[in-house]
Amino acid sequence: MNQDTKNLLKKYYLLAFIAIFINLLSQEIFLIIFLDYLYSSLLFGTLTGFLSKYILDKKYIFFSKSSSYSLTEFLSYFSTAILTTIIFWGFELSFYLIFNDTFMKLLGGFIGLVIDYNLKYYLDDKFTFKNKKT
């Protein structure tokens, strides 16, 4: 692995952790405002994490040539996110249901998102942003 690839992966993981933070924080803020809406908070956090991750990946990781946010590119990104989101939700909800604890729910979410973003990088590199890097 050359130094450019290592630097890109470091940047990817830094931006992934920012998106994870946005996702999990958004969930908790949602729960503070709208008590006991666990599944709605999960959806809200996923939406905020997804949008922030798409913008960060497009600009800083895959260097997409298109300056606009094309519908085709967005739908491709969304399609790869469906599978990975199932993994993330599975971990977060499993940890919550098993341990019935907010910290454990967040830990499960964090673990799920780490797995999610590792797989997502591969899928986006191969399908969403292929031939779009400069």
C-alpha positions as CSV (number, residue, x, y, z in Angstrom):
1,M,0.0,0.0,0.0
2,N,1.5,3.3,-1.0
3,Q,1.6,6.5,1.1
4,D,-1.2,8.2,-0.9
5,T,-3.5,5.3,-0.3
6,K,-2.6,5.3,3.4
7,N,-3.3,9.0,3.7
8,L,-6.6,8.6,1.9
9,L,-7.7,5.9,4.2
10,K,-6.7,8.0,7.2
11,K,-8.8,10.8,5.9
12,Y,-11.6,8.4,5.2
13,Y,-11.6,7.1,8.7
14,L,-11.5,10.6,10.2
15,L,-14.5,11.6,8.1
16,A,-16.3,8.4,9.0
17,F,-15.8,9.1,12.7
18,I,-17.3,12.6,12.1
19,A,-20.3,11.0,10.4
20,I,-20.7,8.4,13.2
21,F,-20.6,11.3,15.7
22,I,-23.3,13.2,13.7
23,N,-25.4,10.1,13.4
24,L,-25.3,9.0,17.1
25,L,-25.6,12.6,18.4
26,S,-28.6,13.3,16.2
27,Q,-30.3,10.2,17.6
28,E,-29.7,11.3,21.2
29,I,-30.9,14.8,20.5
30,F,-34.0,13.4,18.8
31,L,-34.7,11.2,21.9
32,I,-34.3,14.2,24.2
33,I,-36.9,16.2,22.2
34,F,-39.3,13.3,21.4
35,L,-39.1,10.8,24.2
36,D,-39.5,7.1,23.6
37,Y,-39.4,7.3,19.8
38,L,-36.4,4.9,19.4
39,Y,-37.1,3.8,15.8
40,S,-37.8,7.4,14.7
41,S,-34.5,8.5,16.3
42,L,-32.7,5.7,14.6
43,L,-34.1,6.8,11.3
44,F,-33.3,10.5,12.0
45,G,-29.7,9.7,12.9
46,T,-29.3,7.5,9.9
47,L,-30.5,10.3,7.6
48,T,-28.2,13.0,9.1
49,G,-25.2,10.6,9.1
50,F,-26.0,9.5,5.5
51,L,-26.2,13.0,4.1
52,S,-23.1,14.2,5.9
53,K,-21.2,11.1,4.8
54,Y,-22.3,11.5,1.2
55,I,-21.1,15.1,1.0
56,L,-17.8,14.3,2.7
57,D,-17.1,11.2,0.6
58,K,-17.9,12.9,-2.6
59,K,-15.7,15.9,-2.0
60,Y,-12.8,14.6,0.1
61,I,-12.5,10.9,-0.5
62,F,-13.6,10.0,-4.0
63,F,-13.0,13.5,-5.6
64,S,-16.0,13.1,-7.8
65,K,-15.5,15.2,-11.0
66,S,-19.1,16.3,-11.0
67,S,-19.5,19.5,-9.1
68,S,-23.3,19.0,-8.9
69,Y,-25.0,16.4,-6.9
70,S,-26.5,14.2,-9.6
71,L,-29.5,12.1,-8.9
72,T,-27.9,9.0,-10.5
73,E,-24.8,9.3,-8.2
74,F,-27.0,10.0,-5.2
75,L,-29.2,7.0,-5.9
76,S,-26.2,4.8,-6.4
77,Y,-24.8,6.0,-3.0
78,F,-28.2,5.4,-1.4
79,S,-28.4,1.9,-2.9
80,T,-25.1,0.8,-1.4
81,A,-26.2,2.4,1.9
82,I,-29.3,0.1,2.2
83,L,-27.3,-3.0,2.8
84,T,-24.8,-1.4,5.1
85,T,-27.6,0.4,7.1
86,I,-29.2,-3.0,7.8
87,I,-25.9,-4.1,9.4
88,F,-25.6,-0.9,11.5
89,W,-29.3,-1.0,12.7
90,G,-28.9,-4.7,13.5
91,F,-25.9,-4.0,15.8
92,E,-27.5,-1.0,17.5
93,L,-30.9,-2.5,18.0
94,S,-29.4,-5.9,19.1
95,F,-27.2,-4.2,21.7
96,Y,-30.2,-2.2,23.0
97,L,-32.6,-5.2,23.1
98,I,-30.0,-7.4,24.8
99,F,-28.7,-5.0,27.4
100,N,-31.6,-2.5,27.6
101,D,-29.1,0.3,28.2
102,T,-28.5,3.6,26.3
103,F,-24.7,3.3,26.5
104,M,-24.8,-0.2,25.0
105,K,-27.2,0.9,22.3
106,L,-24.6,3.6,21.3
107,L,-21.8,1.1,21.5
108,G,-23.7,-1.2,19.2
109,G,-24.4,1.6,16.9
110,F,-20.7,2.6,16.9
111,I,-19.6,-1.0,16.1
112,G,-22.3,-1.3,13.4
113,L,-21.2,1.9,11.8
114,V,-17.5,1.0,11.8
115,I,-18.4,-2.2,10.0
116,D,-20.9,-0.3,7.8
117,Y,-18.3,2.3,6.7
118,N,-15.6,-0.3,6.0
119,L,-18.0,-2.1,3.6
120,K,-19.4,1.1,2.3
121,Y,-15.9,2.4,1.2
122,Y,-15.4,-0.8,-0.9
123,L,-18.9,-0.6,-2.5
124,D,-18.7,3.1,-3.2
125,D,-15.2,2.8,-4.7
126,K,-16.4,-0.1,-7.0
127,F,-19.9,1.1,-7.9
128,T,-20.8,4.7,-6.9
129,F,-17.8,6.7,-7.7
130,K,-16.0,4.4,-10.1
131,N,-14.3,6.3,-13.0
132,K,-15.1,9.5,-11.2
133,K,-11.9,10.1,-9.4
134,T,-9.5,12.7,-10.9
